[in-house]
């Protein structure tokens, strides 16, 4: 269990992973994530006018800079969804990647070797110690 947590933290803190997330956020920033519909009704409830605005992710990212804007919360929600989807998807791909598994196994092996300081330094020393009897 600890190795999975360590591996997850290693992936999340990797500069390659963070660069990949930023690249995916940039590439997908043209996707419309927010759709707002404005409806104008008369006293009887009849629709006089209806307008739908689709806002692309990059516009939502630029609009959350102004927290006092009227539609700040809806843009914050769109940005949160965009960031969350990109982060989770990228993490799953990196976690299941065979290259990352190889790196994790190599790192665990190196850590085990460093922690095993009492063991023989070379294979010949290990054989010599096994053959030595008091």
N, C-alpha and C positions, 0 to 999 in steps of 0.2 A: 504494500500500500504506500509506504514511504517513497519507494522508487517512482511510483506513478505521480505522486505529488511533486517530487523533485524534478521529474521530467517535464511536468506541466509548467512549473515555475521557470525552468531553464528555457522552455520554448517561449513563454510569455515575455521573458526578459531579454531574449535574443534580438540583436539589432536587425538581423535578416528578417525575422518575423514581423517586427514593427515596421520595417521598410515595406514589406509585402502588404501589410494592412493599409498603410498610407497610399500605396500604389492602387490597391483595389478601391479605396475610398475615392481617389481621384478619377479613376476610370468609370466608376458607377455614379459619379456626381451629376451626370446628365439625366438620370432616370427620375421621372416625376414621382415623388414619394407622398406628396400632400395634395389632396383635392378638396377645394373649398367651394361649396355651393351657396350662393346668395339668392334668396327668394323674396320677392316683393309681393305682398298680398293686400287686397283691399279689406274693407270692414267685414264683408261677407265670407272671407276666406278664399276668394278666388285668386288664383295666381295671375298677377299682372306681368311680372317679369322674373326670369330665372337665369342666373349666370353661374357657370362653373369655371373656376380658375384652377389650373394644375400648376403646381409649383415644383420645380426641379430641385434636387437635393442641394446643389451649389447655392441656389438662392436662399434656401432655408439656413444653410451654414452661414451665409453673410448676414441674414436677418437676426440671428441670435446674438449678434454683437450688440444690438440695441435692446436691452432687457425691458425698457418701458414701452415698447411698441405694443399696439393693441393685439396683434396676433402672435406675440412672443411664445406663449405656451404651446400653440399648435406647431410652430416651427421647431421648438425645442423637442417636442415629441417626435417629429419627423427625423430630426438629427439623431436623436437617441436610438430610434429604430434602425436608421441607416448604419450608425456606428456599431450597434449590437449585432446586427445580421452579418456585417463584414467581419467583425472580430470573431464571432462564434464559428462562422464558416471557415475562415482562415485557420483558426486554431484546430478545428477537426481535421482539416486536410493535412496540416503539419503534424499533428499527433499520430495520424494513421500512415504518414509517409514512411516508406522503408528506409530512406536515408536518415531520417531522424531517429528511427529505431536503432540503426547501426551506430549512430553517434552516441545515443544513450547507453548502449551496451558497452561501447568503447570507454566512455567516461566512467561507468560503473566498474569496469575491469581495472582501469587505471587507479581509481579510488581504492579498490580492494587491495591492489598491489601496494599502494602507499600506506594503507592501514596495517598491512601485514609486515611490519618491520622485524618481527622475531623470526620470520622464515628465512630460508637460504637466499642469498643474493643470486646465485647461479645454479644451474641444474647439477653441475659437478659437485658443488658444496653439499647439495641435498643428498646426493648419492653417497658422498663420503661420510656424512653424518649418519645415514642409515646403516652403513656397513660398520661403523665404529661401535663396539660394545665394551662396557667396563669389565 
